[in-house]
Amino acid sequence: MSDTAASMPAPWAPASPAPLGPPGLDRILQDPGFCRHSTGRVAVVEWEAGSGWSEPRIEPYGALSMDPATLGLHYGQAVFEGMKAFRGADGTVSLFRAADHGRRLARSAARLAMAEMPVELFTRACAELVAADAHWVPGGYGQSLYIRPLLLATEAEMGLRPSRGYRCVFLAYPADPCFGSDFRPLAVTAATETVRAVRGGTGEAKCAGNYAASLLTRTEAQAAGYDEALWLDGLERRWVEELSTMNVFFVWHDADGRPRLATPPCDGTIVRGLTRDSLLTLAAGLGLPAVEEPTALDAVRDGIRSGGLAEMFACGTAGVVVGVGRLGTGDADLIIGDGKEGPVTERLRSALLDVQHARTPDTHGWLLPVTGNAGTAAIEGEGRDA
């Protein structure tokens, strides 16, 4: 469970109540797209061997100056998070599961032998940035301020070893869901010729290399008319794992017609999605049985054909919850149900968004209030097309 708001001090609350911003901000917030516009601010935290972590500082968005020999560029010591802040009905802006995102970043960093940022410091840096950019948080249902903390090695050295210096830059963008706010069902195809991760590797870490490994297959899938690639296990290429950027769920109908949720287990090869975890928790409260279990691609194919598999959906911070209407399996192209979003998918997404926008009580301590209606004065050059 995340830290609750009551346990967190709020030194980040802005002193100025002036909700100012650059010209055209209202227009941007009505139709932000996905990360098209940077707020023009970043939070920065640094680590050096011997001195440890710095305090967060807010800076104007700008280019990173890096030596060509920087270890992060040569040996891939780069990990990141994707998280969000939401505006509630009363105008309050809250971070969603901030401490849990901090814990996951620390786990990713540990896997790559990087410095692990304390969760309290991570949360404070996020909160200070969101407080400074509170006027950039859109208020539409499903809209958010998307925050991308990027931690990378900064020492210039050609030897293969962990860096003695790291910088974490926190970026912020007003955003719609990455696949669109209409939540059109996706078309995905199984990656039968390539693999992204194997047990013992870095599959569950949110490191840059994992996403680079997915790009070729994902691009080929999109060229063939699909939205995404569905990754299978790296040994047998039989078991469903996840999409390139989202976890997957299946909605099975038992013999009595009642729905049952299933999602592949986190065994080291898929990202431990916080949206995934949130949905498993919310499903229990909605009376929807949910399990983590291995699911073979053959079983999915057979379930679609028999009607036993009623729905399939993907979930993640950027995309929220979106149905999968068409699945390529290598030897067939199958329509799931009637190809439209199913009722369980819609119900779970609404339950999640209702908590994120504080429309329903936050009984799990997932929201960290940062600021109310107050904004901060505009800075020079604030707002930047990404």
Secondary structure by P-SEA (a helix, b strand, c coil): cccccccccccccccccccccccaaaaaaaccccccccccbbbbbbbccccccccbbbbcbbbbbbcccccccccccccccccccccccccbbbbcaaaaaaaaaaaaaaaaccccccaaaaaaaaaaaaaaacccccccccccbbbbbbbbbcccccccccccbbbbbbbbbbccccccccccbbbbbbcccccccccccccccccaaaaaaaaaaaaaaaaacccbbbbcccccccbbbbcccbbbbbbbbccccbbbbbbbcccccccccaaaaaaaaaaaaacbbbbbbbbbaaaaaaaaaaccccccccccccccccccccccccccccccccccccaaaaaaaaaaaaaaaccccccccccccccccccccccccccccc
